[in-house]
Protein backbone atom coordinates (compact mmCIF):
# COMPACT_ATOMS: atom_id res chain seq x y z
CA UNK A 1 0.00 0.00 0.00
CA UNK A 2 1.30 3.42 -1.00
CA UNK A 3 0.70 6.09 1.63
CA UNK A 4 -0.71 9.53 0.91
CA UNK A 5 2.49 11.07 2.32
CA UNK A 6 4.51 9.32 -0.40
CA UNK A 7 2.04 10.59 -3.02
CA UNK A 8 2.43 14.19 -1.83
CA UNK A 9 6.11 14.27 -0.83
CA UNK A 10 7.89 11.92 -3.26
CA UNK A 11 5.55 11.74 -6.26
CA UNK A 12 4.63 15.42 -5.86
CA UNK A 13 0.99 14.69 -6.60
CA UNK A 14 -1.80 17.02 -5.72
CA UNK A 15 -4.89 16.14 -7.71
CA UNK A 16 -6.17 13.50 -5.28
CA UNK A 17 -7.36 14.53 -1.81
CA UNK A 18 -6.48 12.61 1.32
CA UNK A 19 -10.10 11.44 1.57
CA UNK A 20 -10.11 10.09 -2.01
CA UNK A 21 -6.64 8.54 -1.83
CA UNK A 22 -7.57 5.10 -0.37
CA UNK A 23 -10.07 4.46 -3.19
CA UNK A 24 -7.85 5.56 -6.07
CA UNK A 25 -4.72 3.96 -4.60
CA UNK A 26 -6.53 0.64 -4.19
CA UNK A 27 -7.79 0.70 -7.77
CA UNK A 28 -4.31 1.54 -9.06
CA UNK A 29 -2.71 -1.20 -6.93
CA UNK A 30 -5.25 -3.70 -8.28
CA UNK A 31 -4.36 -2.69 -11.83
CA UNK A 32 -0.65 -3.11 -11.10
CA UNK A 33 -1.33 -6.57 -9.65
CA UNK A 34 -3.18 -7.43 -12.87
CA UNK A 35 -0.20 -6.29 -14.95
CA UNK A 36 2.07 -8.49 -12.85
CA UNK A 37 -0.17 -11.49 -13.52
CA UNK A 38 -0.28 -11.07 -17.30
CA UNK A 39 3.05 -9.37 -18.13
CA UNK A 40 6.64 -9.52 -16.99
CA UNK A 41 7.00 -6.45 -14.76
CA UNK A 42 10.25 -5.33 -13.20
CA UNK A 43 11.06 -2.27 -11.14
CA UNK A 44 14.29 -0.47 -12.04
CA UNK A 45 14.54 1.10 -8.56
CA UNK A 46 13.02 0.67 -5.11
CA UNK A 47 10.32 3.35 -5.48
CA UNK A 48 9.27 2.48 -9.04
CA UNK A 49 6.17 0.49 -8.08
CA UNK A 50 4.97 3.17 -5.68
CA UNK A 51 5.54 5.87 -8.32
CA UNK A 52 3.58 3.80 -10.86
CA UNK A 53 0.69 3.39 -8.42
CA UNK A 54 0.67 7.15 -7.82
CA UNK A 55 0.65 7.90 -11.55
CA UNK A 56 -2.17 5.43 -12.17
CA UNK A 57 -4.14 6.80 -9.18
CA UNK A 58 -3.88 10.30 -10.69
CA UNK A 59 -5.14 8.98 -14.03
CA UNK A 60 -8.01 7.08 -12.40
CA UNK A 61 -8.99 10.22 -10.46
CA UNK A 62 -8.93 12.25 -13.69
CA UNK A 63 -11.14 9.71 -15.47
CA UNK A 64 -13.59 9.71 -12.56
CA UNK A 65 -13.78 13.51 -12.57
CA UNK A 66 -14.15 13.65 -16.36
CA UNK A 67 -16.96 11.11 -16.34
CA UNK A 68 -18.74 13.09 -13.62
CA UNK A 69 -18.49 16.29 -15.67
CA UNK A 70 -15.85 18.00 -13.52
CA UNK A 71 -12.53 19.32 -14.72
CA UNK A 72 -13.35 21.01 -17.99
CA UNK A 73 -10.53 21.53 -20.47
CA UNK A 74 -9.93 24.95 -22.02
CA UNK A 75 -11.06 24.79 -25.64
CA UNK A 76 -10.55 28.44 -26.58
CA UNK A 77 -9.19 31.60 -25.03
CA UNK A 78 -9.05 35.30 -25.89
CA UNK A 79 -6.83 37.95 -24.42
CA UNK A 80 -8.73 41.09 -25.46
CA UNK A 81 -11.44 41.51 -22.78
CA UNK A 82 -10.48 38.09 -21.37
CA UNK A 83 -12.67 35.27 -22.65
CA UNK A 84 -12.21 31.58 -21.88
CA UNK A 85 -14.33 28.64 -23.03
CA UNK A 86 -14.24 25.22 -21.42
CA UNK A 87 -14.95 22.01 -23.24
CA UNK A 88 -16.02 18.93 -21.38
CA UNK A 89 -13.10 16.67 -20.60
CA UNK A 90 -14.89 13.91 -22.49
CA UNK A 91 -14.35 15.86 -25.72
CA UNK A 92 -10.59 16.15 -25.21
CA UNK A 93 -9.70 12.72 -23.82
CA UNK A 94 -10.60 9.18 -24.83
CA UNK A 95 -12.78 8.04 -21.92
CA UNK A 96 -13.62 4.68 -23.44
CA UNK A 97 -12.56 1.60 -21.46
CA UNK A 98 -9.88 0.95 -24.10
CA UNK A 99 -8.58 4.53 -23.85
CA UNK A 100 -8.46 4.31 -20.07
CA UNK A 101 -6.63 0.97 -20.18
CA UNK A 102 -4.09 2.41 -22.63
CA UNK A 103 -3.47 5.41 -20.37
CA UNK A 104 -3.07 3.30 -17.23
CA UNK A 105 -0.53 1.07 -18.97
CA UNK A 106 1.31 4.19 -20.16
CA UNK A 107 1.37 5.58 -16.61
CA UNK A 108 2.74 2.32 -15.20
CA UNK A 109 5.28 2.09 -18.02
CA UNK A 110 6.72 5.48 -17.09
CA UNK A 111 8.19 3.93 -13.94
CA UNK A 112 8.22 0.16 -14.54
CA UNK A 113 9.66 -2.09 -17.22
CA UNK A 114 6.68 -3.97 -18.62
CA UNK A 115 7.42 -6.72 -21.10
CA UNK A 116 4.45 -8.05 -23.04
CA UNK A 117 6.20 -10.72 -25.09
CA UNK A 118 7.01 -14.35 -24.46
CA UNK A 119 9.80 -14.86 -21.97
ZINOR-V691848 format. One record per helix or strand. SS is the DSSP state (2 for helix, 1 for strand). FROM is the first residue (numbers start at 1). TO is the last residue. Records with the same first field share a line. If there is no record, write none. Layout:
BEGIN
SS = FROM-TO + FROM-TO
END
This chain:
BEGIN
2 = 4-9 + 18-38 + 48-67 + 89-92 + 97-109
1 = 40-43 + 73-78 + 83-87 + 112-115
END
